[in-house]
Amino acid sequence: MRKVQLDRIIPGAKLARPILREDGNVLLGTGMPLSDRFIQRLMDLGVDSVYIEDELTDGIEPNETLRDETRKKAAEALHKLMTTQMDQTGAKGRAARPELGRTFRTVFNDILNDVMTREDVFAGLSQMHTHDSYLFHHSVNVAVLAGIIGIAKGYNRNQLEELGIGALLFDIGMTKVPRELLNKKGPLTPQEREIMQRHTTDGYDLLRKEHDLSLLSAHCALQHHERYDGSGYPRGICRNEIHEYAQIIGIADVFDALTSYRPYRKRYSPSEAIEFLFAAGNTYFDLDLVRLFCNHVSMYPVSTSVLLNTGQVGVVARNFQVAVHRPVLRIIREADGSMPAESYELDLRDQLHLTIIREV
């Protein structure tokens, strides 16, 4: 399979990975032929690319970190919590359910078990979802990325749970933001930005009163927009004043946000997002944490199409944690625009004259 921009899809192509609703259930399933109507409907829902079946890339599978069942359960739990909280207009300072800690401890332990059963601690996040489901799947992705970094740092189980629950619930304060502001496509006014920024303190107030949640998990909601140089919010603290959990979640939040489709801007490629994070080292984020994070994230995820300096187009077939910028490629188009007579692969670790120009 390979990942393709929707505006380049030829009608009749079949989905190779499902499109998910906000609650984690399937909107369009694997094997569904994409008609013009389906393509337009997906574009209207904010889906900009999909995975399709393709003979030349047969056998290539995205290195998804989570099992579909784990992601569905996590998205369902977040959807239930956040939609209930959004409906509690009169409730102040209380989270939606008294069993909040127990529920999300179970959710994160399922995520952690998936991560720890992988042969390498290397993130792959390939699920596609609609614009309306961004908040829920974004929180799941941030929890996966944060958990991987926690493992890489050698955190014990209790620390991983504190970090993971904080990552799943770090954006719960968004339930206090008016829906029309959450869905606004244009730039925010200063007044709207002030309202949006309150989600950090609102989230902290919701979580800190839960008896079965660590206060450090609540601080992830409070501090995930603080920045290493003191330029963040809500308190403008800097460096070691920001808890390490919140710094890790801040990095994961920015990376997943940049690599996700948003109505007001294009999706950045993982390599572009990694470049941004390195540029932000010791300004927005601790450089050592950025290095650790980027060493555990796919720069060119499996199934991604890339252009080589030779003019050839290839699809990423395999990644290597020790050489994240030198994957194995399955060539699907030659430099003259023709398709190869038969499938073949190039290992960029051995082909030093070849370089990836960009994703296509």
C-alpha positions in Angstrom: 0.0 0.0 0.0 1.0 3.6 -0.3 -0.1 7.0 1.0 -1.6 9.3 -1.6 -3.0 12.9 -1.5 -6.7 12.8 -2.2 -6.5 15.3 -5.0 -4.2 12.7 -6.8 -6.5 9.7 -6.3 -7.9 8.0 -9.5 -11.5 7.1 -8.8 -11.9 3.4 -8.2 -8.7 3.1 -6.1 -9.4 1.0 -3.0 -8.7 2.0 0.6 -5.9 0.1 2.3 -6.4 1.6 5.7 -9.8 2.7 7.3 -10.9 6.3 7.8 -11.9 6.8 11.5 -14.7 8.8 13.0 -14.2 10.9 16.1 -15.2 8.1 18.5 -12.7 5.7 16.9 -15.3 3.8 14.8 -14.8 3.2 11.1 -16.2 5.8 8.6 -14.9 4.0 5.5 -13.4 0.6 5.7 -10.5 -1.2 4.1 -11.2 -2.3 0.6 -13.8 0.4 -0.1 -13.5 1.7 -3.7 -13.2 5.5 -3.8 -15.7 7.1 -6.1 -15.7 10.8 -7.0 -18.5 11.3 -4.4 -16.5 9.6 -1.6 -13.4 11.5 -2.5 -15.2 14.8 -2.3 -16.9 13.8 0.9 -13.6 13.0 2.5 -12.2 16.3 1.4 -15.2 18.1 3.0 -14.5 16.2 6.2 -10.9 17.4 6.3 -9.2 14.2 5.1 -6.3 15.2 2.8 -4.6 11.9 2.1 -5.4 8.2 2.4 -3.7 4.8 2.1 -4.6 2.9 -1.1 -4.0 -0.6 -2.4 -1.4 -0.7 -5.2 0.3 -3.6 -7.0 3.8 -2.1 -7.1 3.7 -1.6 -3.3 2.1 -4.9 -2.4 3.3 -6.1 0.9 4.3 -2.7 2.3 2.5 -2.0 5.6 2.7 1.1 7.7 4.5 0.5 11.0 1.5 1.4 13.1 2.5 1.5 16.8 -1.0 0.8 18.1 -3.3 -2.1 17.3 -6.7 -0.9 15.8 -8.5 -2.2 18.9 -6.3 -0.2 21.3 -6.7 3.0 19.3 -10.5 2.5 19.1 -10.8 2.0 22.9 -8.6 5.1 23.6 -10.6 7.3 21.2 -13.9 6.1 22.6 -12.9 6.9 26.2 -11.6 10.4 25.2 -14.7 11.0 23.1 -17.0 10.1 25.9 -15.2 12.1 28.5 -14.8 15.3 26.4 -18.2 15.3 24.8 -19.8 14.8 28.3 -17.6 17.6 29.7 -18.6 19.9 26.8 -22.2 19.4 27.7 -21.7 20.2 31.4 -22.0 23.9 30.9 -23.0 24.6 34.5 -20.3 22.4 36.1 -17.2 24.1 37.3 -14.0 22.4 38.3 -15.2 18.9 38.0 -14.2 16.3 35.5 -17.0 14.3 33.9 -16.6 11.0 35.8 -15.4 10.0 39.3 -13.5 7.0 37.8 -11.4 9.2 35.6 -8.1 8.0 36.8 -9.0 4.3 36.7 -10.4 4.6 33.2 -7.4 6.3 31.7 -4.9 4.3 33.6 -6.4 1.3 31.9 -6.4 3.1 28.5 -2.7 4.1 28.8 -1.6 0.6 30.0 -3.1 -0.8 26.8 -1.2 1.7 24.8 2.0 1.0 26.8 1.6 -2.7 26.2 1.4 -2.2 22.5 4.4 0.0 22.5 6.5 -2.3 24.6 5.7 -5.4 22.5 7.4 -3.8 19.5 10.9 -5.0 18.6 12.1 -1.4 18.5 10.8 1.6 20.3 10.1 3.6 17.1 6.9 5.6 16.5 4.7 4.9 13.5 1.3 6.6 13.4 -0.6 5.9 10.2 -4.3 6.2 11.1 -6.4 8.6 9.1 -9.3 10.5 10.7 -11.8 13.3 9.9 -11.3 16.9 11.0 -14.0 16.6 13.7 -12.1 13.7 15.4 -8.7 15.6 15.5 -8.9 16.4 19.2 -9.4 12.8 20.3 -6.9 11.1 18.0 -4.4 13.9 18.6 -4.5 13.1 22.3 -4.0 9.4 21.6 -1.0 10.2 19.3 0.6 12.4 21.9 0.2 9.7 24.5 1.9 7.2 22.2 4.8 9.6 21.4 5.2 10.6 25.1 5.2 6.9 26.2 7.9 6.1 23.7 10.1 8.9 25.0 9.4 7.9 28.6 10.5 4.4 27.9 13.7 5.8 26.1 14.4 7.8 29.2 14.2 4.8 31.5 11.0 5.9 33.4 9.6 3.3 35.8 6.0 2.1 35.5 4.6 4.7 37.9 6.4 7.5 36.0 5.1 6.2 32.7 1.6 6.1 34.0 1.8 9.7 35.3 3.2 10.9 32.0 0.8 8.8 29.8 -2.4 9.9 31.7 -1.2 13.5 31.6 -0.6 13.1 27.8 -4.1 11.6 27.2 -5.8 14.4 29.2 -3.5 17.3 28.5 -6.0 19.0 26.3 -9.1 18.4 28.4 -9.3 22.2 29.0 -10.3 22.5 25.3 -13.8 21.4 26.4 -14.2 24.8 27.9 -13.4 26.6 24.6 -16.5 27.6 22.6 -17.1 25.3 19.6 -17.1 28.1 17.1 -13.7 29.1 18.3 -12.4 25.5 18.1 -13.6 25.3 14.5 -12.5 28.7 13.3 -10.5 28.6 10.1 -9.0 32.0 10.1 -6.4 33.6 12.5 -7.5 34.3 16.1 -8.0 37.8 17.4 -6.1 38.8 20.5 -9.3 38.3 22.6 -9.9 34.9 21.0 -6.3 33.9 21.6 -6.7 34.8 25.3 -9.8 32.5 25.5 -8.0 29.7 23.8 -5.0 29.9 26.1 -7.2 29.5 29.1 -7.5 25.8 28.2 -4.2 25.2 30.1 -5.5 26.5 33.5 -9.0 25.2 32.9 -7.6 21.7 32.2 -5.4 21.9 35.3 -8.4 22.9 37.4 -10.4 20.0 36.1 -7.7 17.4 36.8 -6.1 18.6 40.0 -9.3 17.8 42.0 -9.5 14.2 40.9 -8.4 12.1 43.9 -7.1 9.2 41.8 -5.0 11.3 39.5 -1.4 12.4 40.2 -0.9 16.1 40.5 2.0 15.7 38.1 -0.5 14.5 35.4 -2.6 17.6 36.1 0.5 19.8 35.6 0.9 18.4 32.1 -2.3 20.2 31.2 -1.1 23.4 32.9 2.4 23.5 31.4 2.4 21.9 28.0 2.4 25.3 26.3 5.3 26.7 28.4 8.5 27.1 26.5 12.2 26.6 27.4 13.0 30.3 26.8 10.1 31.5 28.9 8.0 32.6 25.9 5.1 30.2 26.6 1.9 30.4 28.6 0.1 30.6 31.0 2.9 31.6 33.5 5.9 32.2 31.2 8.2 29.9 33.2 11.3 28.5 31.6 13.9 25.7 31.6 13.8 23.4 34.6 10.8 25.2 36.0 8.8 23.3 33.5 8.3 19.7 34.6 9.9 17.2 32.3 6.6 15.4 31.6 5.1 18.7 30.3 8.2 19.3 28.2 7.9 15.8 26.6 4.2 16.3 26.0 4.8 19.8 24.5 7.2 18.3 21.9 4.8 15.5 21.1 1.9 17.9 20.8 3.8 20.2 18.4 5.0 17.3 16.3 1.6 15.7 15.9 -0.1 19.0 15.3 2.4 19.9 12.5 2.0 16.6 10.8 -1.8 16.6 11.0 -4.2 18.3 8.5 -5.7 21.5 9.9 -8.4 23.7 8.1 -6.2 26.8 8.3 -2.9 25.3 7.0 -1.2 22.5 5.1 0.0 19.3 6.7 3.8 19.3 7.3 5.8 16.2 6.5 7.5 14.4 9.5 10.9 15.5 8.1 9.7 19.1 8.1 8.3 18.8 11.6 11.6 17.3 12.8 13.5 20.1 11.2 11.3 22.6 13.1 11.9 20.8 16.4 15.6 20.9 16.0 15.5 24.6 15.1 13.5 25.1 18.3 16.0 23.3 20.5 17.0 25.3 23.6 14.5 28.0 22.5 11.1 26.4 22.7 12.3 23.0 23.9 15.2 21.4 25.7 17.6 20.3 22.9 18.5 17.0 24.6 14.8 16.1 24.7 14.3 17.1 21.1 17.2 14.8 20.1 15.8 11.9 22.0 12.4 12.5 20.6 13.6 12.7 17.0 15.7 9.5 17.3 12.4 7.6 18.0 10.2 9.0 15.3 10.0 8.0 11.7 11.3 10.8 9.5 9.9 9.1 6.4 7.1 6.7 7.6 6.5 3.4 5.8 4.2 3.8 2.8 5.2 7.5 2.2 6.0 8.4 -1.4 9.3 10.4 -1.8 11.2 12.0 -4.7 14.9 11.2 -5.2 17.6 13.5 -6.5 17.6 11.2 -9.6 14.0 12.1 -10.4 12.8 8.6 -9.4 9.8 8.2 -7.0 9.8 5.6 -4.4 7.6 4.4 -1.5 9.2 3.8 1.9 9.3 0.1 2.5 11.4 -0.2 5.7 12.9 2.2 8.3 16.0 1.9 10.5 16.2 3.6 13.9 20.0 4.0 13.5 19.6 5.7 10.1 16.2 7.4 10.1 17.0 9.4 7.0 18.1 6.4 4.9 15.1 4.1 4.4 14.6 1.3 1.9 12.5 2.5 -1.0 10.3 0.5 -3.5 10.6 2.4 -6.8 7.3 3.1 -8.5 8.3 5.6 -11.1 11.6 6.0 -13.0 13.2 9.3 -13.8 11.6 9.4 -17.3 8.2 9.1 -15.8 7.7 5.4 -16.7 6.7 2.6 -14.3 9.4 0.0 -13.7 9.0 -3.2 -15.6 9.0 -5.1 -12.3 9.2 -4.2 -8.6 12.6 -3.5 -7.1 13.9 -1.8 -4.0 16.8 0.5 -3.1 18.5 0.6 0.3 19.6 4.2 0.8 22.1 3.1 3.4 24.1 1.5 0.5 23.2 4.0 -2.2 25.1 7.1 -0.8 24.7 9.0 -4.1 20.9 9.0 -3.6 19.1 11.6 -1.5 15.5 12.2 -0.7 14.4 15.6 -2.0 10.9 15.7 -0.6 7.7 13.8 0.0 5.3 13.7 -3.0 
